[in-house]
Every structure is written in C-alpha cells, then in structure tokens.
C-alpha cells in the first residue's frame, strides 16, 4: 500500500464522472460490479479494432515499426502508473507466461531453494511453482486459516533458505491486502526477492514500486485497467541485469529487430520478452489505461473506497456477513460477502442484469465509473434474492 491510501474516501465530481461513464457502453446495459474479474472496456476500442482490420486487410510488412511503438507506449504507460521508469516493464499474453519466465532465471540449489507463497494466492503461482520442483525448487505455501493474510506466519517462513517470496498484493478470494513494506523489509533482510502479483489491485489501489522497493511485479489489463488480453512484468532496474531467463524468445535479444542472431540481452525489462508479439491487445488496452490516467490513481482509490464502504454499510444493515477487511488500509477494490447458495444467487442476479462474481464468496467489485445508486440497486436486488 502507499501513502495515497490515507486519502479520504470520496466520490468523483458529478460532471467528470458522467463523462467518464459515457465512455463505457456496458454500463448502459446492466449494473456492472464485476471489475475485480473483468473490467468494462471503453468505446474507443472500437476505433482501434477498425484500424487494425484496415491494416490486416491490406497487410504491409512495415507496420511492425508502428506496432512496436504501440507496444512500448503501453509498457511505459503501465510503468508510469506503477511509479517506475520507462523501460522497466514488458508485456506478454498472460501472467503465467511471464511468471514462468521469471522463475526460469534461478538455480534452485540448497540452501537457498525455497519459493514462499500463501494459500490466498491465485492458483497460477502455486501451480507454476510446483512445476519448478523438477529443477530443485521447494514450494512453501503458508496457510492463513481464514480470508485475511496471516502475516506473522508468512514472515516467519521467510529466512535465509528463501529465494523468492511470491505474494498477491490483494487476495482474489477475499480482497484482503498484504503489508508490502513489512514483507519487503523482511525478505531483503535475509537476501530474498519479492515477487508481487498485483492483478487484483493495479488500477484501483495505488502501488509505487520504486518507493516500496519491490523486486518484481506482475499484473494484467483485463480487470481494473479496463483492457483486454495482455499482462505485464515489472523488474527493478538495478536487478534486471542479474537475471537471465532460460524461458525466452528472440525478441529478448539485443539484435532482435535487425533480424540477426543476438549475442546478448536487450536492455531493461525487454530481456523478458518472448517470441513475436501480438500487438493488438496492447493497442486495445491503451485506451482504458489513458482514461484511468486522466482520472489519477489517488482519485480512483478514493472513489473506490467510498463505493466499497457503501457495500459494507448496506451489508451490515441487511445482516449479510462480510469476508473482506473493514479497514480501508487493508481492503482492495472488492468486497466479498458470505451468502448461502452464493453461486446460485450470482446467477439469479445476473438474470436481473446485476453482475458480480463468485469465488467461494459473492464478490462485489465497483470501479471508478460506478455510482452509489448502482451499489444501492444491486444491494436491494441481493436482499430480495436472499429473502426468496
């Protein structure tokens, strides 16, 4: 978390908010509170798709130069959002691909051979970590006993045997956030690196990677960043030259765009690139990222906190148990509710054009373009469904 989280919860200016909402056609069709799963995509993407079709229907080999400009622009825009310098972010199709590339950098030799994670992490991390056991990695999954992080147990497992600490900034299943400054300090004290899965927070919770000193951050576009089909990897600039991924591709080389055999790595995070990129997803995702940048992450967080507090207040009034932390300092952008037959309730709500998600709990994730009235309409509908 960053100091921006101390901003008071407040809604955006009405006129600016109405203009922002107008950019998202989905909001005209339903009450959409599923942004922690899949964010709305702005109407400006339609022009990107039309332009891309015109390129494809007339195909010219030299369009790759412009496509690479677009790829670099999106990566550097993500870096700016993270408080990171240009050149420290690279993109690819998904987080799994990028995480496997990161893990391929290391020799898992005792005594420093452990990857410490938590059972609140998305299944991607433990699954890939388990695959690296064939190379000597030892996966250590710290249990929580509940929806919040057991940070004392997590820190106790981080010692001189730990190579990597892989944790989510916020849990996908509960919305609880981890104390990153405390964790980074502990990991660095014992010589371990911190890998942060920020998929559930980037775009709705401030994350200043430079101030925090985190080593590696991964995330993606299709949730709070209002994009589609692309993921990103940030690597701390003073760390990147110490890492050499075994899982790689020709675009990671220092001569990639000359079409000669590379003799070394590309500068910065580009050494984590793979093979021939697919530019369309970055071009699509740039549209949403530009809109969010125009609002500012501090204002987005303040608006989000006001909306999630409204969900908490309505749930308390209705007697609905809340799984997510009440403390705004420890809550991401989603509120998870413990309701009976929650998956069936989610489907019935969807039939009423009230969209949320279910991952063991009913997850309600309003974003910057949502309104207090939408929260109230949704909670009214939830109350009716629970009363059936």
N, C-alpha and C positions, 0 to 999 in steps of 0.2 A: 504494500500500500504506500501511498505517498502523502505528502502534506496537503495535497489538494482535497483529500477526503475529509478534512476538517471544515470545508465549506458548508454553510447551512443548506439543508435541503430546500429547494425552491423550484417552482415551475418556470419554464421559459416565457418570455414576453409573448403575449397572445398573438400579435400580428406576425411576428417572426415564426412562431410555432405553426400558425395556419399555412404560411408559405412553405415551410418545410414539409408538412403533411401532404401538401398538394403534389409533391414530387414522388409520392409512393401510391400507385394505383391500388395496390392490395387493400389499403386502409378504407377504400370506398366500398369494399365487398363484405367485410367482416370486422369483428373486434379481434384484432390480432395481437396476442400476448405470448407469442411463441418464439421470441427473438433470441432466447438462450439456446434454441435448437436450430432455427433457420430464420435469419433476418429478412425483412422485406427488401426488395430490390427497386431502386428508383427508375422512373420512366426514361431518364436519359440513357439508360442501357439500350433502349430500342434503337437509337441512332447508331450506337457502337455496333450493334448486330447488323444493321442495314449496311453500314460502311464496310464491315468485314465481308459481307456477302458480295458487295461490289468488287472487293479485292479478289476474292476467291473465284468469282465467275470470269474474271479477266486475267487471272494469275500472271504475276510478274515476279521473277526471282529476286529483284532488288527491293521488294517490300520488306525483306528481313531487316534492313537497316532501320526502317521506321518502327518495326515491331520490337527490335531490341531497345530503341529509345523508350517505347512504352513500357517494356518490362523493367527497365532501370528506373523509370519515373515512379512506377508503382512501388518498387522495393524501397526507394529512397523516401517516398511518402510514408510508408509504414515506419521506416527508421525515424522520421521526424516525429511521428505520433508517439514513439517509444522513448523519445529524448536521446536518440542515438545518432551518430554521424552518418552521413552518406557513405555508401559502400559497405555498411556493416550488416546488411540484410540481403538475403537471396530468397527467391520464391521457387516453388515447385507445385506439383499436383496436389499433394496432401501431406499432412503432418507425419504420417507413418513413414513415408519415403525419406523425409528429412531427418527424422529421429534415427532411423536405421543408419543413415549416412554419418550422423554424429557418433553413434556407438561404434561404428567401424574404425574410428580413429585410434582406439586404445588397445593396448596389450593388457589383457586381464591376467596378470601374474601376481601370485601371492607375494607379500601380504596385502597389497592394495588391489583388490579384485572385486569389490562389492559395489553393487548398484542399490542404493536405498531409495525406496518409494513408499507410498501409503495406499491403503485399500480404498481411499477416496479418490484415487486417480482413475481417469478413464481407462477402459481395458486395453487401449493401444499400448500404453507404456509397459505394464507387466507382461503382455504377450510378446512384445519385441524383446524385452529384457530376458525373458525365458529362452527365446531363440538363441541369444548370445551365450548361453551356458556352454554351447559346443566349443566356444573359444575361451572358456575358463571363467566367464563372468558368474558371479554369485548374486542372485537377486534376493534382496531382503525387503519384504513387504511388511510395513509396520501397521498393525491393526489399530482401529480407533475406538471400537466399542460403541460407536454412535455416529450421528451425522456431522459432528464437528471434529476437527483435527485434534489428535492427542499429541500436542506439540512437544510436551516433555518427553514422551516416549520416542518421538521422532528424533529429537536432538540427541537423546541418549544413545541411539543406534548409529549416529554419525561419529566415527572415530578414525584412527589412523589406517584402518583397513578399508575405508570408504574411498572409492574412486569418484563416483558420481552420486549426487542426490537429485533425483527426478521427482518433482512435485508439481501439482497443479496450483496455479495462483488462487483459483477457486474450484471447489468440487462441483462437478457436473450434476451430482446427485442431491446435493443439499444447498449449494450456493455459499457455503462457508469458505472464507478466505484463510490463507496461511500467513503467518507473520514472517514475511520475506526478510526484513532486515535482521531479525534474530537468527533465522536459518542460515542466511548468507554468512553472517559473522561466525557462526559455529563451524560451518563447512570449511571456510577459508582458514580458520584457526588450525584445523587438522589436515590441511592440504588437499581437500576435496573440491570438486567443481559442482556448481549448482545449475541444473537444467530445469527451466520453468516452462510448464505447459500453461500458456495464457489464453488458450482458445476461449475459455469461459469469461474472460474479463476484458481483453483488448477491445476498445471501442466504447466501453461503458464504465470502466474503472481506470483511473489514472495509473500508469506504470512508467516510471522513469528509470530505465535500465542503467543509465550512467550513474545516477545518484545512488541507486541500490547496489551497484557493483555486481549484478548478476552476470554469470558467465555466458549462458546460452538461454535464449527464449524462443519458443515455438508457438505458433498460433495459425489462424486461418481467417478467411474473408467471409464465410457464409453465415456467421452468426451476427455478432454486434457490429461488424464492419460493413454490412449491407452489400456484400459482394457475392461471388459465386466461384466455386471450383478452383481456388488457389490457396496455398498455405505459405507461410514464411518462416524463415530461420534467421535469428539474430545471433551473432557471435561477437563477444567482447573483442574490440580491435587489437588490444595488446596480447590476446590469447590466440588469435586466429592462425598466426604463422607457426605455432607449436602443434597444430593439428593437421593431419594428413589422412583424409578419408580413404579407406580401401574400397568402399562402395562409391563409385564415381562415374563420370561421363565426360565426353570430350569437351563440353562447354566449361568445365572446370580448369582447363589448361591455359597456359599463358599465350598460346598461339591459336586459340580456338577459331577466331574469326578470320584468320589468314589461311585456314584450311591446310596448314602444315602440322606435322606431328609436334605436339607440345613437349617441351623439355622441363617444364616446371609448372607451378600452380599459378592461376590467375590471382590478381591482388584481392585482398579483402575477403568478404564472405563469398565471393564468386567461386572460390575454390570448393564450395559445397554445392555447386551446380551439378546437374546431371547431363543427360543427353539433350537432343534437340528439344527446345521448349515449345510449349503450346501457348502462344501469346494472348489468345482471346480472353481467357479468364482474368488475366491481369488488367486488360483494357476494360472489361466489364466492371471489375471491382474498383477501378479508379474512380468511377462516377460516385459511388456511395461514399468512398473514403474522402473525396473532395467535399461532399456535403457535410460530413461529420467534422472535418477540419474547419469548415466555416462556422460551425457552432462552437467548437472548442471542448476539449475533454472535461474541463472543470465544470462547464455549464451542463454538459451531458450527465455527468455524475450527480450534480445537484438535482437535476430533474428526475433522474432515475431513483435517487433516494427518496424524493417526495412521493413518487408513484409506489415504490415498494413499501414505504411506510403506510400508505393508504391501504394496500393489500393487507398488511399486518393488522391495522386498526379494524378493518372490516371483518377479518377472520376472527379477531378477538371478540368482537361484538356478536358474531354468529356462533361462537363456541367451537370453531374449527381449529384443531391443533396445528401449530406451525413448527416445521422442522428447521428452517433456516434461522441463523442468529438474528436476534432483535437488535443487537448492537450494530449501528451502521458502519462502524470501523471494521467489522468482521463479516459483513454481508456483501456479496457481489451484486449482480443485477437481477437475480432471480429469487422468488420466494417459493419454497416448497411446502405444500400442505398435505397433512396426513388425513385422507378421507377414505371411508370404506368403499370398496369396489371402485377404486380410483381410475383404473383403466377404462372401465365401462362408463364412468362419469365423464371422462375425457371425450369418449366417442359421442355421448349424448350432447355434450356441449358443442362439439364440432358440428353436429347436425343442426344446431341453432346458430351457426356461424360465430361461435365463441371459441377461439383457437388457442389452446395451450398444449402441453406435452405431459407425458407420463414416463418416469424412470424410477419406479418404486414409490415415488411420491408424485402428487399433482404439481407440476412446475408452472409457475406464472411469471413470465419474463417481459414486463413492459420496457419499451425503449424510448428514446428521446422524442420520437414522433407520436407517441401515445398520449392520451389525455386522462385527467382524473375521471371524467364522465365515463370513459371506456372501462376503467377499473371498476367503477360502481355498477355499470351494466353487467359486466362479467360476474362480479361477486353476487349480484342479485340472481343471476341465472344459476350460479353454483348453488346458492342457498335453495332455490327451487328444486334443483336436481337432487340435492341431498335430502329434501323433505318428501320426496316421492315414496 
